């Protein structure tokens, strides 16, 4: 027995939209007047996907500085130039002493310290030798006085011992080449022939 062919179902006819009545329209307008529009909300920006390697900052490793000698970094101050010490005194030769005693060599200046105190005598000797050095003199005579053999505490006789010691000091060695006891005609034990050092130009 044959089945009758199936009749396809027809779609339902579209529903017509119903229009608003006058009452509904008036109600809607009154409600619309009383409502206020809401403010626009800013959407939170989505966090950007960060690569896992860039999430935590990696501390940069300090570059290994080349090893340098500590002395290379420190600026060395130039060493102050210290003038060399004056040479030691040299005694006058026999010939020079003989020429001075006989008057063949001229004694160009004299200084008499006889009767002075040590302080005054030292000051006078320093000034005298400096002037002789500047003036280019060669031989001078320093009179100290013989002093007494009795009374060692007296100022007399002290200069006879002190002046040779002073002449050996660096301050005087730069002015004096040497000295020798004078001839009896120039004071003997109480005087000294002194040779002045020439000034270097």
N, CA and C of each residue as an Amber inpcrd file, in Angstrom:
protein
   603
   0.8290000  -1.1780000   0.0000000   0.0000000   0.0000000   0.0000000
   0.8670000   1.2320000   0.0000000   0.6920000   2.1160000  -0.9100000
   1.5230000   3.2880000  -1.0690000   1.1080000   4.3500000  -0.1010000
   2.2750000   5.0000000   0.5460000   2.0210000   6.1050000   1.4550000
   1.8410000   7.3690000   0.6590000   0.9230000   8.2060000   1.0940000
   0.7610000   9.4670000   0.3720000   1.9890000  10.3500000   0.5710000
   2.4240000  11.0860000  -0.4160000   3.6160000  11.9430000  -0.3040000
   3.4590000  12.9630000   0.8060000   4.6010000  13.1770000   1.5190000
   4.6050000  14.1230000   2.6390000   4.5430000  15.5390000   2.1200000
   3.6720000  16.3380000   2.7280000   3.5270000  17.7320000   2.3140000
   4.4230000  18.5620000   3.2320000   5.3200000  19.2810000   2.6420000
   6.2320000  20.0940000   3.4940000   5.4500000  21.1270000   4.2670000
   5.9070000  21.3300000   5.5510000   5.2530000  22.3080000   6.4110000
   5.6230000  23.7080000   5.9630000   4.5830000  24.5210000   5.8790000
   4.8060000  25.9080000   5.4650000   5.2050000  26.7340000   6.6760000
   6.1060000  27.6780000   6.4890000   6.4900000  28.5420000   7.6200000
   5.3270000  29.3770000   8.0570000   5.3320000  29.6610000   9.3950000
   4.2390000  30.4570000   9.9420000   4.3080000  31.8470000   9.4030000
   3.1760000  32.4300000   9.0850000   3.1920000  33.7910000   8.5450000
   3.7360000  34.7840000   9.5820000   4.5220000  35.7500000   9.1330000
   5.1200000  36.7080000  10.0750000   4.0670000  37.4880000  10.8100000
   4.3920000  37.7280000  12.1600000   3.4410000  38.4680000  12.9820000
   3.6160000  39.9390000  12.7310000   2.5140000  40.5710000  12.6150000
   2.5480000  42.0090000  12.4150000   2.7810000  42.7060000  13.7460000
   3.6520000  43.7520000  13.7070000   3.9270000  44.5250000  14.9060000
   2.7310000  45.3920000  15.2280000   2.4100000  45.3340000  16.5210000
   1.2530000  46.1080000  16.9500000   1.7070000  47.5040000  17.2910000
   1.0560000  48.4730000  16.8460000   1.3630000  49.8510000  17.1450000
   0.9180000  50.2270000  18.5430000   1.5930000  51.2790000  19.1090000
   1.2730000  51.7380000  20.4500000  -0.0140000  52.5390000  20.4320000
  -0.7390000  52.3220000  21.4850000  -1.9620000  53.1050000  21.6110000
  -1.6010000  54.4960000  22.1260000  -2.5610000  55.3570000  22.1560000
  -2.3330000  56.7270000  22.5960000  -1.9320000  56.7720000  24.0610000
  -2.5240000  55.9080000  24.8510000  -2.1910000  55.8880000  26.2750000
  -0.7490000  55.3960000  26.4940000  -0.3930000  54.3270000  25.7550000
   0.9720000  53.7730000  25.8950000   2.0260000  54.7890000  25.4430000
   1.7130000  55.5180000  24.3400000   2.6750000  56.5050000  23.8280000
   2.8710000  57.6260000  24.8430000   1.8010000  58.0900000  25.4870000
   1.8980000  59.1710000  26.4620000   2.6750000  58.7250000  27.6940000
   2.4690000  57.4460000  28.1040000   3.2040000  56.9070000  29.2560000
   4.6990000  56.8180000  28.9530000   4.9870000  56.3700000  27.7350000
   6.4070000  56.2350000  27.3520000   7.0980000  57.5870000  27.3190000
   6.4590000  58.6060000  26.8230000   7.0790000  59.9350000  26.7390000
   7.3170000  60.5140000  28.1220000   6.3530000  60.2590000  29.0790000
   6.5650000  60.7860000  30.4380000   7.7210000  60.0850000  31.1470000
   7.8380000  58.8040000  30.8970000   8.9740000  58.0600000  31.5060000
  10.2910000  58.5250000  30.8950000  10.2930000  58.7390000  29.5700000
  11.5430000  59.1520000  28.8940000  12.0190000  60.5280000  29.3700000
  11.0160000  61.3960000  29.7630000  11.4220000  62.7210000  30.2260000
  12.0960000  62.6710000  31.5940000  11.6370000  61.7420000  32.4330000
  12.1570000  61.6840000  33.8110000  13.5230000  60.9780000  33.9030000
  13.8890000  60.2300000  32.9460000  15.1690000  59.4800000  33.0040000
  16.3290000  60.3730000  32.5540000  17.4940000  60.1420000  33.1530000
  18.7430000  60.8690000  32.7920000  19.7370000  59.8840000  32.1920000
  20.4220000  60.3070000  31.1920000  21.3860000  59.3660000  30.5820000
  22.5590000  59.0860000  31.5430000  22.9840000  57.8650000  31.5540000
  24.1420000  57.4750000  32.3840000  25.4400000  57.9780000  31.7480000
  26.4570000  58.3270000  32.6320000  27.7440000  58.7640000  32.0980000
  28.4710000  57.6220000  31.4010000  29.3040000  57.9990000  30.4320000
  30.0270000  56.9710000  29.6960000  31.0920000  56.3670000  30.5890000
  31.1160000  55.0900000  30.6490000  32.1350000  54.3970000  31.4350000
  33.3230000  54.0560000  30.5370000  34.4960000  54.3950000  31.0700000
  35.7100000  54.0520000  30.3120000  36.0620000  52.6050000  30.5950000
  36.1450000  51.9050000  29.5720000  36.5090000  50.5110000  29.7420000
  37.9870000  50.4130000  30.1260000  38.2520000  49.5860000  31.1220000
  39.6450000  49.4120000  31.5540000  40.4250000  48.7550000  30.4420000
  41.5870000  49.3700000  30.1870000  42.4050000  48.8210000  29.1070000
  42.9030000  47.4490000  29.4990000  42.7860000  46.5890000  28.5760000
  43.2320000  45.2270000  28.8400000  44.7530000  45.2220000  28.9860000
  45.2450000  44.5630000  30.0290000  46.7130000  44.5090000  30.1580000
  47.3170000  43.7820000  28.9890000  48.3640000  44.4310000  28.4710000
  49.0120000  43.8210000  27.3130000  49.7830000  42.5880000  27.7390000
  49.7160000  41.6670000  26.8910000  50.4320000  40.4160000  27.1770000
  51.9140000  40.6830000  27.0890000  52.6330000  40.3600000  28.1590000
  54.0780000  40.5970000  28.2190000  54.7820000  39.2660000  28.0740000
  55.7820000  39.2950000  27.3020000  56.5470000  38.0580000  27.1290000
  57.1350000  37.6480000  28.4600000  57.1880000  36.3680000  28.7500000
  57.7010000  35.9250000  30.0520000  59.1170000  36.3760000  30.3290000
  59.9320000  36.5520000  29.2950000  61.3360000  36.9580000  29.5060000
  61.4330000  38.4170000  29.9230000  60.4000000  39.2210000  29.4710000
  60.4930000  40.6520000  29.7440000  59.7660000  41.0590000  31.0060000
  59.1640000  40.0970000  31.7390000  58.4010000  40.4610000  32.9350000
  59.2980000  41.0070000  34.0310000  60.3060000  40.3200000  34.3960000
  61.1910000  40.7590000  35.4750000  62.4570000  41.3310000  34.8720000
  62.7910000  42.5830000  35.2080000  64.0290000  43.1470000  34.6540000
  65.2420000  42.4130000  35.2090000  66.1030000  42.0720000  34.3100000
  67.3130000  41.3470000  34.6970000  68.4030000  42.3660000  34.9670000
  69.0270000  42.2610000  36.1440000  70.1050000  43.1950000  36.5030000
  71.2760000  42.9840000  35.5770000  71.7340000  44.1120000  34.9960000
  72.8630000  44.0030000  34.0770000  74.1200000  43.6750000  34.8430000
  74.8620000  42.7620000  34.3160000  76.1090000  42.3750000  34.9780000
  77.1330000  43.4730000  34.7930000  77.8180000  43.8850000  35.8710000
  78.8470000  44.9270000  35.7030000  79.9730000  44.4120000  34.8350000
  80.3550000  45.2990000  33.9330000  81.4360000  44.9080000  33.0350000
  82.7320000  44.7960000  33.8170000  83.4070000  43.7650000  33.5240000
  84.6790000  43.5490000  34.2190000  85.6820000  44.5520000  33.7030000
  86.0940000  45.4720000  34.5860000  87.0620000  46.4770000  34.1810000
  88.4390000  45.8620000  34.1570000  89.2240000  46.2440000  33.1720000
  90.5760000  45.6690000  33.1150000  91.3770000  46.0730000  34.3290000
  92.0970000  45.1280000  34.8510000  92.9060000  45.4020000  36.0370000
  93.9700000  46.4220000  35.6980000  94.0240000  47.4430000  36.5230000
  95.0300000  48.4790000  36.3100000  95.8680000  48.6030000  37.5590000
  97.0780000  48.9550000  37.3630000  97.9770000  49.1200000  38.4980000
  97.5500000  50.3360000  39.2970000  97.5160000  50.2440000  40.6250000
  97.0810000  51.4060000  41.4270000  97.9500000  52.6240000  41.2180000
  99.1910000  52.4050000  40.8900000 100.0830000  53.5490000  40.7030000
  99.7780000  54.3010000  39.4220000  99.1020000  53.5980000  38.4350000
  98.8190000  54.2610000  37.1660000  97.6910000  55.2610000  37.3150000
  96.7280000  54.9870000  38.2220000  95.5920000  55.8800000  38.3900000
  95.9280000  57.0860000  39.2550000  96.8980000  56.9740000  40.1140000
  97.2380000  58.0540000  41.0420000  98.2710000  58.9550000  40.3770000
  97.9020000  60.2370000  40.2720000  98.8420000  61.1880000  39.6820000
  99.9580000  61.4650000  40.6860000 101.1440000  61.1990000  40.2670000
 102.2800000  61.4060000  41.1650000 102.6720000  62.8760000  41.1620000
 102.8170000  63.4130000  42.3500000 103.2500000  64.8020000  42.4760000
 104.7380000  64.8860000  42.1680000 105.1420000  65.9130000  41.4330000
 106.5660000  66.0280000  41.1310000 107.3850000  66.2330000  42.3910000
 108.5000000  65.5500000  42.4260000 109.3590000  65.6660000  43.5980000
 109.9740000  67.0620000  43.6570000 109.9330000  67.6790000  44.8170000
 110.5330000  69.0110000  44.9120000 112.0380000  68.9310000  44.6880000
 112.5350000  69.8750000  43.9150000 113.9570000  69.8880000  43.6210000
 114.6980000  70.4820000  44.8140000 115.4800000  69.6520000  45.4350000
 116.2610000  70.0890000  46.5980000 117.6750000  70.3830000  46.1240000
 118.1450000  71.5860000  46.3680000 119.5040000  71.8910000  45.9240000
 120.5080000  71.0060000  46.6480000 121.5440000  70.5830000  45.9450000
 122.5370000  69.7230000  46.5930000 123.2540000  70.4730000  47.7060000
 123.6660000  69.7620000  48.7480000 124.3690000  70.4320000  49.8430000
 125.7110000  70.9880000  49.3620000 126.1460000  72.0820000  49.9540000
 127.4230000  72.6560000  49.5320000 128.5660000  71.7100000  49.8590000
 129.6430000  71.7500000  49.0690000 130.7640000  70.8400000  49.3120000
 131.4710000  71.1740000  50.6270000 132.1870000  70.2190000  51.1760000
 132.9200000  70.4970000  52.4220000 134.0210000  71.5310000  52.1890000
 134.4120000  72.1700000  53.2900000 135.4600000  73.1920000  53.1920000
 136.8180000  72.5480000  52.9180000 137.6340000  73.2900000  52.2050000
 138.9940000  72.8310000  51.8920000 139.9770000  73.8510000  52.4680000
 141.0080000  73.3990000  53.1630000 141.9760000  74.3540000  53.7400000
 142.7540000  75.0850000  52.6500000 143.1850000  76.2750000  52.9830000
 144.0080000  77.0280000  52.0420000 145.3580000  76.3460000  51.8960000
 145.9050000  76.4320000  50.7080000 147.2240000  75.8360000  50.4820000
 148.3360000  76.6900000  51.0830000 149.5150000  76.0690000  51.2150000
 150.6800000  76.7860000  51.7570000 151.0030000  78.0050000  50.9260000
 150.9160000  77.8330000  49.6240000 151.2990000  78.9130000  48.7280000
 150.3780000  80.1130000  48.9050000 149.0680000  79.8550000  48.9820000
 148.1170000  80.9510000  49.1500000 148.3330000  81.6510000  50.4860000
 148.5520000  80.8510000  51.5520000 148.7660000  81.4420000  52.8610000
 150.0400000  82.2820000  52.8700000 151.0710000  81.7880000  52.1930000
 152.3380000  82.5200000  52.1220000 152.1660000  83.8360000  51.3700000
 151.4080000  83.7800000  50.2720000 151.1930000  85.0040000  49.4910000
 150.3720000  86.0310000  50.2730000 149.4140000  85.5460000  51.0570000
 148.6180000  86.4640000  51.8690000 149.4560000  87.1000000  52.9750000
 150.3100000  86.2880000  53.6210000 151.1120000  86.8110000  54.7330000
 152.1560000  87.7990000  54.2430000 152.6530000  87.6290000  53.0220000
 153.6820000  88.5150000  52.4910000 153.0860000  89.6810000  51.7080000
 151.7660000  89.6730000  51.5760000 151.1290000  90.7790000  50.8700000
 151.0860000  90.6110000  49.3720000 151.4750000  89.4190000  48.8590000
 151.4100000  89.2020000  47.4120000 149.9550000  89.0210000  46.9340000
 149.1350000  88.5090000  47.8290000 147.6940000  88.4460000  47.5410000
 147.0050000  89.4510000  48.4600000 146.1060000  90.1890000  47.8690000
 145.4660000  91.2560000  48.6220000 144.3190000  90.7130000  49.4750000
 144.2620000  91.1920000  50.7230000 143.1040000  90.9400000  51.5710000
 142.0950000  92.0380000  51.2460000 140.9760000  91.6260000  50.6310000
 140.0660000  92.6030000  50.0360000 139.0720000  93.2080000  51.0360000
 138.8630000  92.5670000  52.1920000 137.9480000  93.1160000  53.2010000
 138.2850000  92.5020000  54.5520000 137.9240000  93.2210000  55.6230000
 138.1910000  92.7390000  56.9830000 136.9220000  92.8920000  57.8160000
 136.7620000  91.9600000  58.7800000 135.6650000  92.0260000  59.7290000
 136.2290000  91.7710000  61.1150000 136.0070000  92.7130000  62.0070000
 136.5060000  92.5920000  63.3730000 135.3410000  92.2440000  64.2990000
 135.3540000  91.0200000  64.8210000 134.3160000  90.5560000  65.7430000
 134.7420000  90.7070000  67.1970000 135.9150000  91.2610000  67.4010000
 136.4940000  91.3720000  68.7420000 135.5230000  92.0640000  69.6890000
 135.1850000  91.4010000  70.8020000 134.3550000  91.9830000  71.8480000
 132.8490000  91.8400000  71.6260000 132.4100000  91.2260000  70.5190000
 130.9720000  91.0640000  70.2670000 130.4210000  89.8410000  70.9930000
 129.1280000  89.8570000  71.2680000 128.4590000  88.6530000  71.7820000
 128.3060000  87.6510000  70.6310000 127.9940000  86.4070000  70.9890000
 127.8780000  85.3710000  69.9560000 126.7430000  85.7000000  68.9640000
 125.6140000  86.1590000  69.4870000 124.4790000  86.4600000  68.6070000
 124.8260000  87.5730000  67.6290000 125.4200000  88.6370000  68.1640000
 125.7830000  89.7670000  67.3010000 126.8790000  89.3780000  66.3180000
 127.8490000  88.5800000  66.7870000 128.9590000  88.1670000  65.9260000
 128.4540000  87.2640000  64.7920000 127.5340000  86.3520000  65.0980000
 127.0010000  85.4500000  64.0640000 126.2620000  86.2450000  62.9970000
 125.4560000  87.2190000  63.4180000 124.7150000  88.0510000  62.4680000
 125.6780000  88.8680000  61.6010000 126.7130000  89.4510000  62.2370000
 127.6810000  90.2690000  61.4970000 128.4730000  89.4260000  60.5050000
 128.8620000  88.2030000  60.9250000 129.6230000  87.3140000  60.0460000
 128.7870000  86.9110000  58.8350000 127.5080000  86.5920000  59.0520000
 126.6410000  86.1770000  57.9470000 126.4840000  87.2980000  56.9240000
 126.1930000  88.5120000  57.3940000 126.0250000  89.6220000  56.4730000
 127.3130000  89.9610000  55.7290000 128.4480000  89.9060000  56.4300000
 129.7440000  90.2280000  55.8160000 130.0900000  89.2420000  54.6990000
 129.8980000  87.9340000  54.9670000 130.2450000  86.9210000  53.9670000
 129.2970000  86.9690000  52.7670000 128.0350000  87.2740000  53.0060000
 127.1000000  87.3820000  51.8780000 127.4650000  88.5440000  50.9660000
 127.8310000  89.6720000  51.5510000 128.2380000  90.8230000  50.7320000
 129.5190000  90.5250000  49.9640000 130.4650000  89.8670000  50.6210000
 131.7240000  89.5230000  49.9480000 131.4670000  88.5600000  48.7890000
 130.5470000  87.6250000  48.9840000 130.2130000  86.6650000  47.9260000
 129.5610000  87.3710000  46.7420000 128.6290000  88.2880000  47.0360000
 127.9390000  89.0190000  45.9720000 128.9060000  89.9300000  45.2260000
 129.8220000  90.5500000  45.9620000 130.7780000  91.4830000  45.3440000
 131.8980000  90.7760000  44.5890000 131.9710000  89.4560000  44.6920000
 132.9930000  88.7070000  43.9540000 134.3820000  88.7900000  44.5670000
 134.4730000  89.0120000  45.8920000 135.7800000  89.0590000  46.5500000
 136.3730000  87.6570000  46.6400000 137.6920000  87.6010000  46.8380000
 138.3610000  86.2960000  46.9070000 138.8460000  85.9890000  48.3160000
 139.6350000  86.9150000  48.9230000 140.1860000  86.6750000  50.2660000
 139.7570000  87.7970000  51.2050000 139.2860000  87.3780000  52.4100000
 138.9270000  88.3410000  53.4490000 139.5760000  87.8890000  54.7540000
 139.6230000  88.7960000  55.7080000 140.2090000  88.5070000  57.0150000
 139.1350000  88.6620000  58.0790000 138.9760000  87.6260000  58.9150000
 138.0230000  87.6580000  60.0260000 138.8360000  87.7090000  61.3230000
 138.6440000  88.7540000  62.0960000 139.3630000  88.9080000  63.3600000
 138.4240000  88.4790000  64.4910000 138.8410000  87.4490000  65.2170000
 138.0230000  86.9300000  66.3200000 138.5440000  87.3730000  67.6740000
 139.8340000  87.6770000  67.7740000 140.4690000  87.9780000  69.0600000
 140.9880000  86.6920000  69.6850000 142.1240000  86.7980000  70.3700000
 142.7400000  85.6080000  70.9800000 142.0020000  85.1880000  72.2380000
 141.4920000  86.1560000  72.9950000 140.8250000  85.8260000  74.2420000
 141.8240000  85.5390000  75.3420000 141.2890000  85.3080000  76.5380000
 142.1250000  85.0270000  77.7030000 142.2160000  83.5290000  77.9300000
 143.2910000  83.1300000  78.4520000 143.4370000  81.7180000  78.8270000
 142.7390000  81.4410000  80.1470000 142.5450000  82.4790000  80.9860000
 141.8850000  82.3350000  82.2800000 140.4510000  82.8610000  82.1280000
 139.5150000  82.2010000  82.7940000 138.1130000  82.6310000  82.7380000
 137.4220000  82.1370000  81.4860000 137.1800000  80.8380000  81.4310000
 136.5730000  80.2470000  80.2320000 135.1470000  80.7220000  80.0200000
 134.4870000  81.2090000  81.0740000 133.0950000  81.6320000  80.9390000
 132.9820000  83.0030000  80.2910000 134.0670000  83.7100000  80.1490000
 134.0410000  85.0360000  79.5510000 133.7200000  84.9320000  78.0630000
 133.0640000  85.9920000  77.4820000 132.7700000  86.0250000  76.0490000
 134.0470000  86.0500000  75.2450000 135.0860000  86.6010000  75.8330000
 136.3620000  86.6520000  75.1210000 136.9080000  85.2450000  74.9690000
 137.3610000  84.9290000  73.7880000 137.8900000  83.5980000  73.5210000
 136.8260000  82.6530000  72.9850000 135.5510000  82.9600000  73.2520000
 134.4780000  82.0950000  72.7470000 134.3950000  82.2050000  71.2270000
 134.5210000  83.4270000  70.6910000 134.4240000  83.6050000  69.2390000
 135.5740000  82.9270000  68.5150000 136.7030000  82.8670000  69.1520000
 137.8460000  82.1760000  68.5410000 137.5150000  80.7030000  68.3070000
 136.7150000  80.1060000  69.2070000 136.3220000  78.7010000  69.0450000
 135.0770000  78.5610000  68.1710000 134.1750000  79.5360000  68.2610000
 132.8940000  79.4110000  67.5840000 132.9490000  79.7020000  66.0860000
 133.7340000  80.7040000  65.6950000 133.7390000  81.1040000  64.2790000
 134.1240000  79.9430000  63.3610000 135.1830000  79.1410000  63.6510000
 135.4680000  77.9900000  62.7810000 134.3030000  76.9960000  62.7150000
 133.5730000  76.8270000  63.8290000 132.4100000  75.9300000  63.8140000
 131.3020000  76.5050000  62.9390000 131.0920000  77.8100000  63.0160000
 130.0630000  78.4350000  62.1820000 130.4040000  78.3120000  60.7040000
 131.6790000  78.4940000  60.3620000 132.0770000  78.4310000  58.9550000
 131.8520000  77.0460000  58.3540000 131.7490000  76.0210000  59.1980000
 131.4880000  74.6620000  58.7030000 130.0030000  74.3800000  58.5160000
 129.1350000  75.3020000  58.9240000 127.6970000  75.1090000  58.7460000
 127.3140000  75.2640000  57.2710000 126.2300000  74.5680000  56.8100000
 125.8200000  74.6660000  55.4000000 125.5490000  76.0970000  54.9530000
 124.9940000  76.9340000  55.8290000 124.6760000  78.3080000  55.4380000
 125.9250000  79.1020000  55.0780000 127.0620000  78.7360000  55.6900000
 128.3070000  79.4430000  55.3740000 129.1370000  78.7030000  54.3350000
 128.9830000  77.3790000  54.2420000 129.7600000  76.6280000  53.2510000
 129.3740000  77.0040000  51.8270000 128.1600000  77.4990000  51.6500000
 127.7610000  77.9440000  50.3130000 128.4140000  79.2710000  49.9400000
 129.0430000  79.9410000  50.9250000 129.6980000  81.2340000  50.6780000
 131.2100000  81.1600000  50.7650000 131.7100000  80.1030000  51.4040000
 133.1360000  80.0230000  51.7290000 133.7340000  78.7470000  51.1510000
 134.9400000  78.8670000  50.5770000 135.6680000  77.6880000  50.0710000
 136.4620000  77.0440000  51.1980000 137.1510000  77.8720000  52.0000000
 137.9590000  77.3610000  53.0940000 138.5260000  78.5000000  53.9230000
 139.1940000  78.1450000  55.0090000 139.8110000  79.1740000  55.8650000
 141.0600000  78.5770000  56.5090000 141.8860000  79.4740000  56.9830000
 143.1650000  79.0830000  57.6030000 143.5390000  80.1430000  58.6310000
 144.2360000  79.7000000  59.6630000 144.7040000  80.6490000  60.6790000
 145.6210000  81.6750000  60.0300000 145.4490000  82.9500000  60.4200000
 146.2050000  84.0330000  59.7900000 147.6480000  84.0620000  60.2860000
 148.4980000  84.7480000  59.5160000 149.8970000  84.9630000  59.8940000
 149.9280000  85.9080000  61.0890000 151.0360000  85.8420000  61.8500000
 151.1830000  86.6620000  63.0560000 151.0410000  88.1490000  62.7400000
 151.4240000  88.5120000  61.5020000 151.3280000  89.9270000  61.1190000
 149.8860000  90.3740000  60.9310000 148.9660000  89.4370000  60.7260000
 147.5480000  89.7700000  60.5390000 146.6790000  89.3750000  61.7360000
 147.3160000  88.9840000  62.8360000 146.5540000  88.6530000  64.0310000
 146.8150000  87.2660000  64.5690000 147.5280000  86.4240000  63.7840000
 147.8940000  85.1040000  64.2810000 146.6910000  84.2530000  64.6720000
 146.7030000  83.7600000  65.9230000 145.6500000  82.8540000  66.3960000
 144.2910000  83.5470000  66.5350000 144.3180000  84.8690000  66.5740000
 143.0640000  85.6030000  66.7490000 142.4360000  86.0740000  65.4510000
 142.8730000  85.5090000  64.2960000 142.3170000  85.9420000  63.0120000
 142.3420000  84.7730000  62.0250000 141.5260000  84.8610000  60.9870000
 141.4120000  83.7990000  59.9870000 141.4370000  84.3950000  58.5900000
 142.2370000  83.7660000  57.7140000 142.1180000  84.0450000  56.2930000
 140.9200000  83.2220000  55.7750000 140.0250000  83.8480000  55.0660000
 138.8440000  83.1410000  54.5280000 138.7890000  83.3700000  53.0240000
 138.6640000  82.2470000  52.2900000 138.5260000  82.3470000  50.8270000
 137.0430000  82.2670000  50.4760000 136.5600000  83.2490000  49.7250000
 135.1530000  83.3570000  49.3780000 134.8620000  82.5330000  48.1260000
 133.7310000  81.8130000  48.1480000 133.3000000  81.0240000  46.9870000
 132.7450000  81.9620000  45.9120000 133.1130000  81.6960000  44.6820000
 132.6150000  82.5210000  43.5880000 131.1510000  82.2000000  43.3280000
 130.4060000  83.2600000  43.0350000 128.9740000  83.0720000  42.7430000
 128.8180000  82.5140000  41.3340000 127.8840000  81.5310000  41.1940000
 127.6190000  80.9300000  39.8900000 126.6160000  81.7880000  39.1380000
 126.9390000  82.0940000  37.9210000 126.0510000  82.9410000  37.1000000
 125.1120000  82.0370000  36.3210000
